Amino acid sequence: MAKLVDLTRLGGMVPKTITRAPRPGNHPWRTVETPAGLLNSIGLDNDGIDTFVADHLPYLRTIGCPLIVSVAGTSCEDFTAISEQLNEQEGIAAIELNVSCPNVSGGVDFGSNPEMCHQVVAGVRQATDLPVFAKLTPNVSNIAGVA
Ligand SMILES: Cc1cc2nc3c(=O)[nH]c(=O)nc-3n(C[C@H](O)[C@H](O)[C@H](O)COP(=O)(O)O)c2cc1C
């Protein structure tokens, strides 16, 4: 995108969500054009937090706009462990919690359940001094309750 857009003009950049362990993501097709728009099913393809910090963050922290790191996990501990690791790094403006992942034990998405969403956000709040955003899903009957 740096060849197309002056990145210093952006209010912020949220790179691809990272998880604790690397994930290969879903099998193709991952994006499909429909008459109503684009459907995507990427499956959180990412290199994992260690490679993100070692190989991607050195470049991302130089792009000239605030870097908001998106994290996901299948347990509260995943979210807090990644956030603790990010808290040690320079050049991160904020953490975004991708709470659309299914909780491994509960089965339901963190973002669909107010209590689980609260646990994730509260755990991360303890783990980092950085600003924290929760990226909520609209696929609930009462988003205000989750918020
Ligand atoms: C190819 C592709 C990859 C995406 N990857 C992520 C991701 O890693 N983490 C995330 O929270 N959302 C991801 N999204 C969702 C977008 O952040 C956004 O919520 C979604 O596309 C809806 O917004 P839009 O209508 O403006 O596209 C992805 C979307 C697309 C199309």
The ligand as an SDF file (V2000), in Angstrom:
LIG
                    3D

 31 33  0  0  0  0  0  0  0  0999 V2000
   -9.1940  -10.0170    3.0780 C   0  0  0  0  0  0  0  0  0  0  0  0
   -9.7250   -9.5970    4.4270 C   0  0  0  0  0  0  0  0  0  0  0  0
   -8.9860   -9.8970    5.5740 C   0  0  0  0  0  0  0  0  0  0  0  0
   -9.4580   -9.5130    6.8320 C   0  0  0  0  0  0  0  0  0  0  0  0
   -8.7130   -9.8170    7.9230 N   0  0  0  0  0  0  0  0  0  0  0  0
   -9.1270   -9.4010    9.1500 C   0  0  0  0  0  0  0  0  0  0  0  0
   -8.3450   -9.6440   10.3050 C   0  0  0  0  0  0  0  0  0  0  0  0
   -7.2560  -10.2340   10.2460 O   0  0  0  0  0  0  0  0  0  0  0  0
   -8.8120   -9.2140   11.4960 N   0  0  0  0  0  0  0  0  0  0  0  0
  -10.0140   -8.5450   11.6250 C   0  0  0  0  0  0  0  0  0  0  0  0
  -10.3770   -8.1620   12.7490 O   0  0  0  0  0  0  0  0  0  0  0  0
  -10.7830   -8.3130   10.5400 N   0  0  0  0  0  0  0  0  0  0  0  0
  -10.3570   -8.7120    9.3170 C   0  0  0  0  0  0  0  0  0  0  0  0
  -11.1270   -8.4610    8.2160 N   0  0  0  0  0  0  0  0  0  0  0  0
  -12.4230   -7.7730    8.4080 C   0  0  0  0  0  0  0  0  0  0  0  0
  -12.2820   -6.2800    8.1930 C   0  0  0  0  0  0  0  0  0  0  0  0
  -11.4300   -5.7110    9.1740 O   0  0  0  0  0  0  0  0  0  0  0  0
  -13.6480   -5.5860    8.3000 C   0  0  0  0  0  0  0  0  0  0  0  0
  -14.1960   -5.7550    9.5750 O   0  0  0  0  0  0  0  0  0  0  0  0
  -14.6120   -6.1420    7.3090 C   0  0  0  0  0  0  0  0  0  0  0  0
  -13.9920   -6.2320    6.0450 O   0  0  0  0  0  0  0  0  0  0  0  0
  -15.8900   -5.2940    7.2480 C   0  0  0  0  0  0  0  0  0  0  0  0
  -15.5970   -3.9910    6.8910 O   0  0  0  0  0  0  0  0  0  0  0  0
  -15.8260   -3.4730    5.3860 P   0  0  0  0  0  0  0  0  0  0  0  0
  -17.2820   -3.6210    5.1310 O   0  0  0  0  0  0  0  0  0  0  0  0
  -15.3550   -2.0450    5.4300 O   0  0  0  0  0  0  0  0  0  0  0  0
  -14.9590   -4.3200    4.5120 O   0  0  0  0  0  0  0  0  0  0  0  0
  -10.6910   -8.8310    6.9510 C   0  0  0  0  0  0  0  0  0  0  0  0
  -11.4150   -8.5230    5.7880 C   0  0  0  0  0  0  0  0  0  0  0  0
  -10.9480   -8.9010    4.5540 C   0  0  0  0  0  0  0  0  0  0  0  0
  -11.7760   -8.5670    3.3300 C   0  0  0  0  0  0  0  0  0  0  0  0
  1  2  1  0
  2  3  1  0
  2 30  2  0
  3  4  2  0
  4  5  1  0
  4 28  1  0
  5  6  2  0
  6  7  1  0
  6 13  1  0
  7  8  2  0
  7  9  1  0
  9 10  1  0
 10 11  2  0
 10 12  1  0
 12 13  2  0
 13 14  1  0
 14 15  1  0
 14 28  1  0
 15 16  1  0
 16 17  1  0
 16 18  1  0
 18 19  1  0
 18 20  1  0
 20 21  1  0
 20 22  1  0
 22 23  1  0
 23 24  1  0
 24 25  2  0
 24 26  1  0
 24 27  1  0
 28 29  2  0
 29 30  1  0
 30 31  1  0
M  END
$$$$
